[in-house]
Amino acid sequence: MHRLSPNFATAPPISADAVDLGQMPEWNLADLYASTSDPAVERDLARMATDARKIKDLYQGKLAGMGRNGSALAVAIKAYEDLSELMGKLASYAQLLYSGDQSDQDRAKFYGDISEKLTQISTDLVFFELELNLVADADLTEALKVPALARYKPWLDDLRKEKPYQLDEKLETLFMEKGQTSRGAFNRLFNETMTGLRFNVAGAAEPMTLEPTLNLLSSPDRAKRQAGSEALAATFKENVRLFTLITNTLAKDKEISDRWRGFKDVADSRHLANRVEAPVVDALVASVRAAYPQLSHRYYVMKARWLGLDKLATWDRNAPLPEKPERTIRWPEAQDIVLSAYGRFAPEMAGIAKNFFDKRWIDAPVRMGKSPGAFAHPTVPSAHPYVLLNYQGKARDVMTLAHELGHGVHQVLAAGQGTLLSQTPLTLAETASVFGEMLTFRALLDATTDKRERKAMIAGKVEDMLNTVVRQIAFYSFERKVHEARRQGELTSDQINEMWMSVQGESLGPAIEFKPGYEVFWTYIPHFIHSPFYVYAYAFGDCLVNSLYGLYQEAHPGFVGKYFDMLKAGGSKHHSELLAPFGLDASRPEFWSKGLNVISGMIDELEAMEKVA
């Protein structure tokens, strides 16, 4: 039986630099299931299997013929949605429990067993969406006149877009079942390998896990940054053959799927899932790459001067400024900072975010075996989201808290759309998170009068934006190189290393000195494994938020109400529909330029400060 820790926990001394961060919450998953032995688990599995067979018996081979009967189609889709909700609830519980400690074999087994059982149940439902796409367009238009079915029109429209890439039922079933032993298995191999890695940092009392070691890269002590970077490089090199195999396998797995489905470009399936057109993404990528010299190249030259260096070593890129040693921000203060910033924008937003703290929807402390990084999991509309952090008291950790709570607020507001319509495409899913970061940053900046502190804060925000925009587009470029090259044959570690270094050099510029070992830093980035081409969504969201925040500062009429309407829409509207009330259009080059100009303007402000000093 697995039960969670007490309501609050203090982070264990995983690194030699561990400090008291105050009481931090660990999430309470009982709103989903009480434990792995909860009788509700087996009861719900049995119900899912029964409901799936019932849907199959009632509708397989009949959906297309139901044609213009909108009421009957609405009943069928509602049954499908209800079952999807129940399956999503158990899948969420298994994933969240596993994320809390990926080194726990019992949790890993439970996660694996539940995934297999849900996949098996899902095979009875493969026909459903395929047959809905066989309904004639004229018949569906007529059926949609029924209000109960009209509610699902956005979902049906999106389903129609997938029609050219769908296979027959037997092949779709095979792809689904084989996913457990192909992509799913290699994702799990990556997760458990990364969780189990230990890094021998010079000067540390004992080997460290990934998150505390990465955290050293933002230490004010250059020796610690170098020690952390070299420890990361050494361990990644020791395991690079395994990560190369995982990358090759997953890239080939994707190529097979793309080829069978008829996707031409390596990123087409991601664009379809994001409900965004390839030319829009291409315009974003081209705009960001063209802006590299005015953004990252220019900033890192300036930062090198601030640190008294001719060039920044790779471990200096995220160093804090020397004028303002970075203080530790304890958890209670971080909570107050974010909730206050949210509250100044809209009390409703702060009220929703406060639930995450009060009701233990957050898992904050660093723990051995815990999934690295941070995320907000929406679970299902009948429950609520959960947020995972690895909080270590840095200013960036506060921004991460603001970011993930933005996701959480978005997910809460969109839940009213129901299971089939609440999921927001990735390009817009980053909007609320990045907006939450911006609110928090601006609130802190407005309260700062000290010039040195203000400079450090602006510089920190610029670096966050460079990491969100420049770095993520570089990551996207790297993924394109890998997946395009993999179509020609298996890749060696050296080939992947070279691709990584080529995009790093282009994006970061001449002020960065790439130290030996940095060529293998691609190995630890989970997005490449879990969600190929996900990364451009961050840049999309950041540029979008820069434009939105500019309108907010200009007192755009009804901004708060329009913003909440956008979040509440979830996945029920295309990005063009959601941006139209603000007068924004992502298909126009000036949209991206406006967002990038915000970053460039902050760098201008830093240069002006330097001249005055």
C-alpha positions in Angstrom: 0.0 0.0 0.0 1.3 3.4 -0.9 0.3 6.5 1.1 1.8 9.9 0.7 4.0 11.6 3.2 2.6 14.0 5.9 1.0 17.2 4.7 4.3 19.1 4.6 7.9 18.1 4.3 11.2 19.8 4.5 13.5 19.1 1.6 16.2 16.5 2.6 19.9 17.3 2.5 20.5 16.0 -1.0 23.4 18.4 -1.6 26.0 19.9 0.6 24.5 23.3 0.1 21.0 22.3 1.3 19.3 25.1 3.3 16.1 25.4 5.3 13.4 26.4 2.8 10.6 26.1 5.3 7.6 23.8 5.2 6.8 22.7 1.7 3.7 20.8 0.6 3.7 17.3 -0.8 0.7 16.5 -2.9 -2.4 14.6 -1.7 -3.5 12.3 -4.4 -6.5 11.0 -2.4 -8.8 13.1 -4.5 -8.0 10.6 -7.3 -7.5 7.4 -5.3 -6.6 6.7 -1.7 -3.8 4.3 -2.5 -2.8 1.6 -5.0 -4.8 -0.9 -3.0 -7.9 1.3 -3.0 -10.8 -0.9 -3.9 -11.9 1.9 -6.3 -9.0 1.0 -8.6 -10.2 -2.5 -9.4 -13.8 -1.3 -9.4 -13.1 1.4 -11.9 -11.0 -0.9 -14.1 -13.9 -3.3 -14.2 -16.4 -0.5 -15.0 -14.1 0.8 -17.8 -13.8 -2.6 -19.4 -17.6 -3.1 -19.2 -18.4 0.4 -20.6 -15.8 0.0 -23.4 -17.4 -3.3 -24.5 -20.9 -1.7 -24.3 -19.8 1.2 -26.5 -18.3 -1.2 -29.0 -21.4 -3.5 -29.0 -23.7 -0.5 -29.5 -21.9 1.5 -32.0 -19.2 -0.4 -33.9 -20.1 -0.5 -37.6 -23.1 1.8 -36.9 -21.8 5.3 -36.3 -21.3 6.3 -39.9 -24.9 5.1 -40.6 -26.3 7.2 -37.8 -25.6 10.1 -40.2 -28.1 12.9 -39.6 -29.4 11.7 -36.2 -27.7 14.4 -34.1 -29.4 13.2 -30.9 -28.1 9.7 -31.2 -24.6 10.8 -32.1 -24.6 13.1 -29.1 -25.5 10.2 -26.8 -22.7 8.1 -28.2 -20.1 10.8 -27.9 -21.2 11.6 -24.3 -20.7 7.9 -23.4 -17.3 8.0 -25.0 -16.4 11.2 -23.1 -17.5 9.8 -19.8 -15.4 6.7 -20.3 -12.4 8.9 -21.3 -12.8 10.8 -18.1 -12.8 7.7 -15.9 -9.7 6.3 -17.8 -7.9 9.6 -17.5 -8.5 9.7 -13.8 -6.7 6.4 -13.2 -4.0 7.1 -15.7 -3.3 10.5 -14.0 -3.1 8.8 -10.6 -0.6 6.2 -11.8 1.5 8.8 -13.5 1.6 11.2 -10.6 2.3 8.5 -8.1 5.2 7.2 -10.3 6.5 10.8 -10.7 6.8 11.2 -7.0 9.4 8.4 -6.8 10.5 6.8 -10.0 13.0 4.7 -8.1 10.3 2.8 -6.2 9.8 -0.5 -7.9 6.2 -1.0 -6.6 5.2 2.4 -8.0 6.9 1.6 -11.3 5.1 -1.7 -11.5 1.7 -0.1 -10.7 2.3 2.5 -13.3 3.3 -0.1 -15.9 0.4 -2.4 -15.0 -2.2 0.3 -15.2 -0.8 1.6 -18.5 -1.1 -1.9 -20.0 -4.7 -2.4 -18.7 -5.8 1.0 -20.0 -4.2 0.3 -23.3 -6.1 -3.0 -23.5 -9.4 -1.3 -22.7 -8.7 1.4 -25.2 -8.4 -1.2 -28.0 -12.1 -1.6 -27.8 -12.6 2.1 -28.6 -10.2 2.4 -31.5 -13.1 2.2 -34.0 -15.0 5.2 -32.4 -13.1 8.2 -33.8 -12.4 6.4 -37.0 -16.0 5.8 -37.7 -17.1 9.3 -36.7 -14.8 10.5 -39.5 -16.8 8.3 -41.9 -20.0 10.3 -41.4 -20.6 12.2 -44.6 -19.9 16.0 -44.3 -23.5 16.9 -45.4 -25.0 14.5 -42.8 -22.8 15.8 -40.0 -23.7 19.4 -40.9 -27.4 18.5 -40.5 -26.8 16.5 -37.3 -25.0 19.5 -35.7 -28.3 21.4 -35.7 -29.1 19.4 -32.6 -27.8 21.5 -29.6 -26.6 18.4 -27.7 -24.3 17.5 -30.6 -23.4 21.1 -31.5 -21.5 21.3 -28.2 -19.0 18.9 -29.6 -18.5 20.7 -32.9 -15.0 22.0 -32.1 -13.9 18.5 -31.1 -15.5 17.0 -34.3 -13.8 19.7 -36.4 -10.4 18.8 -34.9 -11.2 15.1 -35.5 -11.9 15.9 -39.1 -8.4 17.4 -39.5 -6.9 14.0 -38.5 -8.9 12.0 -41.0 -6.2 12.1 -43.8 -3.7 10.6 -41.4 -5.8 7.9 -39.8 -5.2 4.2 -40.6 -7.7 1.4 -40.6 -8.9 0.0 -37.3 -6.6 -3.1 -37.2 -3.5 -0.9 -37.8 -4.6 1.7 -35.3 -5.1 -1.1 -32.7 -1.7 -2.5 -33.5 0.0 0.9 -33.1 -1.7 1.4 -29.8 -0.8 -2.0 -28.3 2.8 -1.9 -29.6 3.2 1.6 -28.1 3.6 -0.1 -24.7 6.7 -2.0 -25.9 8.1 0.7 -28.2 7.7 4.4 -27.4 6.3 3.8 -24.0 9.0 1.4 -23.0 11.8 3.7 -24.2 10.2 6.7 -22.4 10.2 4.7 -19.2 13.8 3.6 -19.8 14.9 7.2 -20.2 13.0 8.3 -17.0 14.3 5.6 -14.8 17.8 5.9 -16.1 17.9 9.7 -15.6 16.4 9.3 -12.1 19.0 6.8 -11.2 22.0 8.8 -12.4 24.4 10.2 -9.8 26.9 13.0 -10.3 30.2 13.2 -8.6 30.6 16.9 -8.0 34.1 18.0 -6.8 33.8 19.1 -3.2 30.4 17.5 -2.5 30.2 15.1 0.4 28.4 12.4 -1.7 27.1 11.9 -5.3 24.2 14.1 -6.2 21.0 13.6 -8.2 20.3 15.6 -11.4 18.3 18.5 -10.1 20.7 19.7 -7.4 23.6 19.3 -9.8 21.8 21.4 -12.5 21.1 23.9 -9.8 24.8 24.5 -9.3 25.0 26.0 -12.8 23.3 29.1 -11.3 25.5 29.3 -8.2 27.3 32.6 -7.6 30.5 30.6 -7.0 32.2 30.0 -10.3 34.1 27.0 -9.0 30.8 25.4 -8.0 29.3 26.1 -11.5 32.3 24.5 -13.1 32.3 21.5 -10.8 28.6 21.0 -11.5 29.0 21.3 -15.3 32.0 18.9 -15.3 30.1 16.4 -13.2 27.1 16.5 -15.5 29.4 16.1 -18.6 31.2 13.1 -17.1 28.1 11.2 -16.2 26.3 12.0 -19.4 29.4 10.8 -21.4 29.4 7.6 -19.4 25.8 7.0 -20.5 25.8 8.6 -23.9 25.6 5.3 -25.8 22.4 4.4 -24.0 20.9 7.8 -24.7 22.0 7.6 -28.3 20.2 4.3 -28.6 17.0 5.7 -27.0 17.1 8.7 -29.4 17.7 6.6 -32.5 15.0 4.2 -31.5 12.4 6.8 -30.8 13.2 8.9 -33.9 12.9 5.7 -36.0 9.6 4.8 -34.3 8.3 8.2 -35.1 9.5 8.0 -38.7 7.6 4.7 -39.1 4.4 6.2 -37.7 4.8 9.3 -39.9 5.4 7.3 -43.0 2.4 5.0 -42.5 0.1 8.0 -41.7 1.3 10.1 -44.5 3.0 12.9 -42.7 5.7 14.5 -44.9 7.6 16.8 -42.6 9.2 15.5 -39.4 7.2 18.0 -37.4 3.8 17.8 -39.2 2.2 15.5 -36.6 3.1 17.9 -33.8 1.7 20.9 -35.8 -1.5 18.9 -36.2 -1.7 18.1 -32.5 -1.1 21.7 -31.7 -3.7 22.9 -34.2 -1.3 25.3 -35.6 -0.3 25.7 -39.3 3.3 24.9 -40.4 3.8 28.3 -42.0 2.9 30.0 -38.6 5.6 27.9 -36.9 8.1 28.5 -39.7 7.5 32.3 -39.4 8.2 32.1 -35.6 11.4 30.1 -36.1 12.6 32.4 -38.9 11.9 35.5 -36.8 13.7 34.1 -33.7 16.7 32.9 -35.6 17.0 36.3 -37.4 16.9 38.0 -34.0 19.7 35.9 -32.4 22.3 38.7 -32.9 20.1 41.3 -31.3 19.1 39.0 -28.5 21.3 36.3 -27.1 24.5 37.3 -28.9 24.3 40.9 -27.7 23.2 40.0 -24.2 26.0 37.4 -23.5 28.7 39.8 -24.7 27.4 42.3 -22.1 27.2 39.6 -19.4 30.8 38.5 -20.0 31.8 42.1 -19.3 29.8 42.1 -16.1 31.5 39.0 -14.9 35.0 40.3 -15.9 35.5 37.6 -18.5 36.5 37.8 -22.2 34.0 35.0 -22.9 31.4 33.1 -20.8 32.2 29.5 -20.3 29.2 27.2 -20.8 28.9 27.0 -17.0 28.7 30.8 -16.7 25.7 31.3 -18.9 23.2 31.2 -16.0 25.5 32.7 -13.4 23.9 35.4 -11.2 25.2 38.9 -11.5 28.1 39.8 -9.2 26.4 43.1 -8.0 23.6 41.2 -6.3 24.4 37.9 -4.6 21.3 35.7 -5.0 19.4 35.2 -1.8 17.5 32.2 -0.8 13.7 32.6 -1.0 12.0 30.3 1.5 8.8 28.6 0.5 6.3 30.8 2.5 7.7 33.9 0.9 7.6 32.4 -2.6 3.9 31.6 -2.0 3.2 35.1 -1.0 5.1 36.6 -3.9 3.2 34.6 -6.5 -0.3 34.9 -4.9 0.2 38.7 -4.5 1.2 39.1 -8.1 -1.8 37.1 -9.3 -4.1 38.9 -7.0 -3.2 42.4 -8.3 -4.1 41.2 -11.8 -7.4 39.5 -10.7 -8.5 38.3 -7.3 -10.2 35.3 -9.0 -6.9 34.1 -10.3 -5.2 34.3 -6.9 -8.2 32.5 -5.4 -7.8 29.6 -7.8 -4.0 29.5 -7.3 -4.4 29.5 -3.5 -6.3 26.2 -3.6 -3.1 24.6 -4.8 -1.3 25.5 -1.6 -4.2 25.0 0.8 -5.5 21.7 -0.6 -2.1 20.2 -1.3 -2.3 20.1 -5.0 1.5 20.8 -5.1 4.5 18.6 -4.5 7.3 21.0 -3.9 10.4 19.5 -2.2 13.4 17.8 -3.9 13.5 14.0 -3.0 15.6 11.1 -4.1 13.8 9.3 -6.9 11.4 12.2 -7.7 10.9 13.1 -11.3 13.2 16.1 -12.2 12.0 19.4 -13.5 8.5 20.7 -13.0 5.0 20.2 -14.5 1.3 20.9 -14.1 -0.8 17.8 -14.8 -4.5 18.6 -15.6 -5.8 15.1 -14.6 -9.5 15.2 -15.5 -12.2 17.9 -15.3 -14.0 16.1 -12.4 -10.9 16.4 -10.2 -8.3 19.2 -10.4 -4.7 19.7 -11.6 -1.6 18.8 -9.7 1.8 20.7 -9.8 5.2 19.1 -9.4 8.2 21.2 -8.5 11.8 20.7 -7.3 11.9 23.8 -5.3 15.4 24.9 -4.1 14.9 28.6 -3.1 16.3 30.3 -6.2 14.6 33.3 -7.9 14.2 31.0 -10.9 12.3 28.5 -8.7 9.8 31.3 -7.8 9.3 32.0 -11.5 8.8 28.2 -12.1 6.2 28.2 -9.3 4.5 31.1 -11.0 4.7 29.3 -14.4 3.3 26.0 -13.2 0.5 27.7 -11.3 -0.4 29.6 -14.4 -0.9 26.2 -16.1 -2.9 25.1 -13.1 -5.2 28.1 -13.2 -5.7 27.6 -16.9 -6.5 23.9 -16.4 -9.0 24.7 -13.7 -10.8 27.3 -15.8 -10.9 25.1 -18.9 -12.3 22.1 -17.0 -15.8 23.4 -17.7 -15.4 22.4 -21.3 -15.4 18.7 -20.4 -12.9 16.0 -21.1 -13.0 16.2 -24.9 -12.7 20.0 -25.2 -10.7 21.1 -22.1 -7.3 20.1 -23.4 -5.5 23.1 -24.8 -3.1 22.8 -27.7 0.5 23.2 -26.6 1.0 26.5 -28.4 -1.7 28.1 -26.3 -1.2 25.9 -23.2 1.9 28.0 -22.4 0.1 31.3 -22.5 -1.2 31.3 -18.9 2.0 29.9 -17.5 4.2 32.5 -19.1 1.7 35.3 -18.3 1.9 34.2 -14.7 5.6 34.5 -14.8 5.4 38.0 -16.3 2.9 39.1 -13.7 5.2 37.9 -10.9 8.3 39.5 -12.5 6.6 42.9 -13.1 5.2 43.0 -9.5 8.7 42.4 -8.1 10.3 44.9 -10.5 7.7 47.6 -9.7 8.5 47.2 -6.0 12.2 47.6 -6.5 13.9 51.0 -6.2 17.6 50.0 -5.9 19.3 50.5 -9.2 21.6 47.5 -8.9 18.8 45.2 -7.8 16.6 46.5 -10.7 19.4 45.7 -13.1 19.8 42.2 -11.7 16.1 41.6 -12.0 15.9 42.8 -15.6 18.9 40.7 -16.5 17.4 37.7 -14.8 14.2 38.1 -16.8 16.1 38.6 -20.0 17.9 35.3 -19.3 14.6 33.6 -18.6 13.2 34.9 -21.9 16.3 33.9 -23.8 15.9 30.4 -22.3 12.3 30.3 -23.3 12.6 31.7 -26.8 16.1 31.4 -28.1 17.0 28.2 -26.4 13.7 26.5 -27.3 13.9 27.4 -31.0 17.5 26.1 -31.0 16.2 22.9 -29.4 13.6 22.7 -32.2 16.2 23.2 -34.8 18.3 20.4 -33.2 15.4 18.1 -33.2 14.7 18.7 -36.8 18.3 17.9 -37.6 18.2 14.7 -35.7 14.9 13.4 -37.1 15.7 14.4 -40.6 19.1 12.7 -40.4 17.7 9.6 -38.8 15.5 9.1 -41.9 18.8 8.4 -43.7 20.1 5.9 -41.2 21.2 5.3 -37.6 23.1 8.2 -35.9 26.2 7.9 -33.9 26.8 9.8 -30.6 29.3 11.9 -32.4 26.9 12.9 -35.1 24.2 13.9 -32.6 26.9 15.8 -30.6 27.8 17.7 -33.7 24.2 18.7 -34.5 23.8 19.9 -30.9 26.9 22.0 -31.0 26.0 23.5 -34.4 22.7 24.9 -33.1 24.2 26.0 -29.8 26.9 28.0 -31.6 24.4 29.6 -33.9 21.9 30.5 -31.1 24.2 31.5 -28.2 26.8 33.4 -30.3 30.5 34.2 -30.1 30.6 35.3 -26.5 30.1 31.7 -25.3 33.1 29.4 -25.0 31.9 25.8 -25.3 33.9 23.8 -22.9 34.7 20.1 -23.4 31.8 17.9 -22.3 29.0 20.3 -23.3 28.5 18.4 -26.5 26.6 15.7 -24.6 24.2 18.0 -22.7 21.4 17.1 -25.2 21.1 13.8 -23.4 19.1 15.0 -20.3 16.4 17.1 -22.0 13.2 15.1 -21.5 11.1 17.0 -24.1 13.1 15.3 -26.9 12.1 12.0 -25.5 8.5 12.5 -24.3 7.1 15.0 -26.8 9.1 15.5 -30.0 9.0 19.2 -31.2 7.1 20.3 -28.1 9.7 23.0 -27.5 8.6 25.6 -30.0 5.4 26.0 -27.9 7.4 27.8 -25.3 8.7 30.4 -27.7 5.2 30.7 -29.2 3.8 31.3 -25.7 6.5 33.8 -24.7 6.1 35.9 -27.8 2.3 35.7 -27.4 2.4 36.8 -23.8 4.8 39.7 -24.6 2.1 41.0 -27.0 -0.7 40.3 -24.5 1.1 41.9 -21.6 1.7 45.0 -23.7 -2.0 45.3 -24.3 -2.6 44.9 -20.6 -0.2 47.7 -19.8 -1.9 49.9 -22.4 -5.3 49.2 -20.6 -6.8 47.4 -23.5 -10.6 47.5 -23.1 -11.9 44.6 -21.1 -8.6 42.9 -21.0 -9.1 40.8 -17.9 -12.4 39.5 -19.0 -11.1 38.6 -22.4 -8.1 36.9 -20.9 -10.3 34.7 -18.7 -12.6 33.9 -21.6 -9.5 32.7 -23.5 -8.4 30.4 -20.7 -12.0 29.1 -20.1 -12.2 28.2 -23.8 -9.6 25.4 -23.4 -9.3 23.5 -26.7 -12.7 24.6 -28.0 -11.3 27.4 -30.3 -8.5 27.8 -32.7 -5.7 30.2 -31.8 -6.9 32.7 -34.4 -10.3 32.8 -32.7 -8.8 33.3 -29.2 -6.5 36.1 -30.3 -9.0 38.0 -32.4 -10.6 39.8 -29.4 -7.2 41.3 -28.6 -6.6 42.3 -32.2 -3.7 39.9 -32.5 -2.9 37.6 -35.5 -0.1 35.0 -35.2 0.1 34.5 -39.0 1.5 38.0 -39.4 5.3 38.6 -39.1 4.8 41.7 -37.1 3.1 39.6 -34.3 6.4 37.8 -33.7 8.4 41.0 -34.1 6.3 42.7 -31.4 7.0 39.9 -29.0 10.8 39.7 -29.7 11.0 43.5 -29.5 10.0 43.3 -25.8 13.2 41.2 -25.1 15.3 43.4 -27.3 14.0 46.5 -25.4 15.0 45.0 -22.1 18.5 44.5 -23.4 18.5 48.1 -24.6 17.6 49.1 -21.1 20.5 47.1 -19.6 22.9 48.7 -22.1 21.7 52.1 -21.1 22.2 51.3 -17.4 25.7 50.2 -18.2 26.5 53.5 -20.0 25.2 55.5 -17.0 27.2 53.5 -14.6 
